[in-house]
Amino acid sequence: MLGMTEDLLKRSPFANLMIPGIILLLVFGAVPLLTVGAMMRRPPLKGLGRVHPFRDMYSAWAVSLYIGFGLIIWIMVQTYMMNGVGAVHLLYMSLGMAIQAVTMLPSVQGYFRLGEENIH
């Protein structure tokens, strides 16, 4: 639908655009939406507390940090595989860095820091 051809994938491990599309939909579509929902409602996220080293932070905060890292890494790998950089890459690289910057703001960290109660 976007007019992309499979020539873009000649330096990648993918034969067609379906697998990268599914990865993008899940990792950078569904997971961020679920994370935003969790950050807004702050439900207990038992189990997620075991997969991040930030024991004093709400688990969804750590997931947002990882989403930013993941987006930056995805774009870096994509530009390598495509052997070029476009405006869309700069946009999404900037978005990944913005996610990182906002997540690391002291006010945001303070809001998601766990108190006496453990809501992991």
Sequence and secondary structure as in RCSB ss.txt:
>XXXX:A:sequence
MLGMTEDLLKRSPFANLMIPGIILLLVFGAVPLLTVGAMMRRPPLKGLGRVHPFRDMYSAWAVSLYIGFGLIIWI
MVQTYMMNGVGAVHLLYMSLGMAIQAVTMLPSVQGYFRLGEENIH
>XXXX:A:secstr
     GGGGTTSS SSSHHHHHHHHIIIIIHHHHHHHHHHH    TTGGGSSS TTB HHHHHHHHHHHHHHHHH
HHHHHHHTS  HHHHHHHHHHHHHHHHHT HHHHHHHB  SS   
